[in-house]
Amino acid sequence: MAEVDVFSALANPVRRKLLEALRNGPRAAGDLAGEFVLSRSAVSEHLTVLKNVRLVREEPRGRHRYYHLEAAPLAEVGEWLHPFEHYWRARMGALRDLIDEENP
């Protein structure tokens, strides 16, 4: 299996949805799997990928596994996106100026 980093982990929409589901607090694996039309084992594989890149932390509680969001690795994504944010703000500002010129 190829090495997965935070960016490639986030490229998958199922993994992004799992992270969104964990924003409000820890959830049991079975509870998370219930939100998808995928098999439990498929959801488990996605959780393993997220765990391997340290976006989630697994906590065993009896027979259940609870997953917690670990947002620190997302800082790397934010740092990478930051220059693009400046780019798009400038582009949107230029568009606003153009619209204002055409619609005085």
Backbone hydrogen bonds, N-H to C=O, Kabsch-Sander energy under -0.5 kcal/mol:
donor,donor_aa,acceptor,acceptor_aa,energy
9,A,5,D,-2.4
10,L,6,V,-2.3
11,A,7,F,-0.8
12,N,9,A,-1.0
16,R,12,N,-2.0
17,K,13,P,-2.2
18,L,14,V,-2.2
19,L,15,R,-2.3
20,E,16,R,-2.3
21,A,17,K,-2.2
22,L,18,L,-1.2
23,R,20,E,-1.2
25,G,22,L,-1.5
27,R,67,Y,-1.8
29,A,65,R,-2.6
32,L,28,A,-2.4
33,A,29,A,-2.7
34,G,30,G,-1.5
35,E,32,L,-1.7
36,F,33,A,-1.7
43,V,39,S,-2.1
44,S,40,R,-2.5
45,E,41,S,-2.0
46,H,42,A,-1.8
47,L,43,V,-2.4
48,T,44,S,-2.1
49,V,45,E,-2.0
50,L,46,H,-2.3
51,K,47,L,-2.4
52,N,48,T,-2.6
53,V,49,V,-1.5
54,R,51,K,-1.4
55,L,50,L,-2.8
56,V,50,L,-1.1
57,R,68,H,-2.3
59,E,66,Y,-3.3
61,R,64,H,-3.1
64,H,61,R,-2.2
66,Y,59,E,-3.0
67,Y,27,R,-3.0
68,H,57,R,-2.5
69,L,22,L,-0.5
70,E,55,L,-3.3
71,A,69,L,-0.5
74,L,71,A,-1.9
75,A,72,A,-2.0
76,E,73,P,-0.9
77,V,73,P,-0.7
78,G,74,L,-2.4
79,E,75,A,-2.6
80,W,76,E,-1.9
81,L,77,V,-2.4
82,H,78,G,-1.6
84,F,81,L,-0.8
85,E,81,L,-1.8
86,H,82,H,-1.6
87,Y,83,P,-1.8
88,W,84,F,-2.7
89,R,85,E,-2.4
90,A,86,H,-2.2
91,R,87,Y,-2.3
92,M,88,W,-2.8
93,G,89,R,-2.3
94,A,90,A,-2.3
95,L,91,R,-2.2
96,R,92,M,-2.5
97,D,93,G,-2.3
98,L,94,A,-2.2
99,I,95,L,-2.5
100,D,96,R,-2.5
101,E,97,D,-1.9
102,E,98,L,-1.9
103,N,99,I,-1.6
